[in-house]
Amino acid sequence: MLKPPYRDTPDLRQAIIDACRDMNRRGINQGTSGNISARADGRMIITPSGVPYDRMTPDMLVSMPLDGQGEPEGPLPPSTEWQFHLALLRAKPDMNAIVHAHPVHCTALSINREEIPACHYMIALFGGNTVPLAGYALFGSEDLANNVVAAMRGRHGCLMANHGAVVAGETLEKGLWRLEELEVLARAYILSRSIGKPHILSESEIESVLGAVQNYGLKST
């Protein structure tokens, strides 16, 4: 298992591809709609645009400078969502992976333009008492990148209006795990509303959880 700080190696690139395939196996992504990036050697390594994961090879991934100076390196164009991947890695130096997908329940809430409130204590895994909603903007645009960075200030994940969800991870494994937890949370919240009125935990109740979950899940990664 690779550990940060990551180096741009074939093993890292294969780990990114494996994480993409794992998203589909876990049912938190469909087709090629998701994308994953990782911080390595002062650059961002990101999946290319529109390539099925089962056909993707390490040499297809794209390397881009984190400072935004210089051209992408690789045989294919980067994911159309490279702008918010790059912006998040720059805004969150303690995070080494960005994972984006269109999980069904997260996307359903995003279509309703709703954030996820503190319906379960595991919301603290995302850094606060909500999973916020980033405002809508055209996919792949600078406006979308700005909206996502603003929504994730002080958070490790957000929903994206009429789009999907994105999370940041200290590692690739933690990012994938966090996205799966977000989809479980979204599904539970939707189901709870179908049978009654969800009880929302108070700020003080979530504050007591935040300290307790700071290292949750890190030992295995």
Buried (B, 14 or more C-beta within 10 A) or exposed (E): EBEBEBEBBEEBBBBBBBBBBBBBEBEBBBEBBBBBBBBBBEBBBBBBBEBEBEEBEBEBBBBBBBEEEEEBBBEBEBBEBBBBBBBBBBBBEEBBBBBBBBBBBBBBBBEEEBBBBBBBBBBBBBBBBBBBBBBBBEBBBEBBBBBBBBBBEEBBBBBBBBBBBBBBBBBBBBBBBBBBBBBBBBBBBBEBEEEEEBEBBEEEEBEEBBEEBEEEBEEEB
